[in-house]
Amino acid sequence: MKLRVAVIVFVSVCALFAVDAFVLPPVTPELKKEAQDYYNNECKGCHRWARKFAAPPMRDNVEHYAGNPEGMVRYLMHPTPQHPDEWPAMEITPLTEDQAKMMTAWLLYILKNPDDPGRPK
Ligand code: HEC
């Protein structure tokens, strides 16, 4: 009986301190629309999809983070210099966690579905 109580207490304490697993939102039609608008307003000024512009090609950026979406979310929330000999640091208004997750989910989706009509130019 005492053991059972101990187990219940242990499990509850674990649940209390469990860190939320990292999950990206599902790419719904609504998310696509919102992410595309955000991209056009906040990213397109510097990035082109497949070529260098005022920033490295977005496709290469997303490929770089394909296995590490959490790293991309972190970067968008706190951009720090990544290639100081080639590029200036990315000067943008840092994204909120929700915005960063939305953009990461959408850009990874576009990388896998390059024929999507919403793909940035
Ligand atoms: C003012 C110009 C500018 C805007 C606007 C901009 N970027 Fe960038 N971005 C850059 C530059 C410059 C770099 C290269 C930075 C570096 O290497 O440190 C970069 C790099 C990146 C990288 C790659 C970072 C890495 O680890 O190599 C990602 C991902 C990225 N941008 C996403 C975005 C997204 C998403 C938006 C829109 C929310 C955006 N950028 C808006 C200029 C911009």
Boltz pocket constraint, residues with backbone or C-beta under 6 A from the ligand:
constraints:
  - pocket:
      binder: B
      contacts: [[A, 38], [A, 39], [A, 42], [A, 43], [A, 44], [A, 45], [A, 46], [A, 47], [A, 54], [A, 55], [A, 56], [A, 61], [A, 62], [A, 64], [A, 72], [A, 75], [A, 76], [A, 80], [A, 81], [A, 82], [A, 83], [A, 84], [A, 87], [A, 88], [A, 89], [A, 90], [A, 91], [A, 92], [A, 95], [A, 103]]
      max_distance: 6.0
